[in-house]
Amino acid sequence: MTNEIGSILKKGHEFIKESQVKENPSGDFKSMFPRISKGSWTFSDQDHGWQISDSTAEGLKCCLLLSMMPPEIVGLKMESEQVFDAVNILLSLQESSIFLKLFPWLSPSQNSAKMVV
């Protein structure tokens, strides 16, 4: 089976790793963008710099799953720094959720104290 799809897995793995945003936008990006972009995966391409939480989570998940396979089949693992950056962006997006700021009573952390076990 690896003879049939090994090269496809390797190319896909490289594409996913290369699609990750490696740097924040240059200049005073905080005046143009609400959050950091480094470590995220975007909706279309890296140029617009807007991070997407779903794309980032799926990109990270794919790289972590592929890292459990032999490198001879799927290529080299994602660098540790890139994994850290992806986790960092996901945590920052979760922490500053506008939805939970608008509707704090829906926050799981707020309601867990009120739940009866």
Steps between C-alpha positions, in 0.01 A plus 500: 500500500784742576628448146166623369439805721836573663596774254155658529525507880847655480388772258189572706702518820746745342214713366335520843828592670580764238150648520542599864560872557863530613505869603263773609435770238774761478470847647235604747274202429310535829330814366372301198451150640323413825741218590831339420522282190823310556429129535157507340361361180290745300189449292655548158867601506754648737503844336182636658614399850160429653520191713217246506461290814346201319771495234768534765358217709469272197848586372653428840301178534618376160863578579479328838339191349753487218783536750408158640573337164849404382688798351603284204135501396370846598814710527648685792289594800383853552754710692429534873493879467224477239294272727546746786391791276186314391403414858573859604268645236222254587523589868504871422191465282319305769597747770371806320179364356277793414197274526568425866564868568158583359325207670700419815222289649565241226860448609564144619731629773226729630232232497704207634472634856121504465471143374383223729699180471 
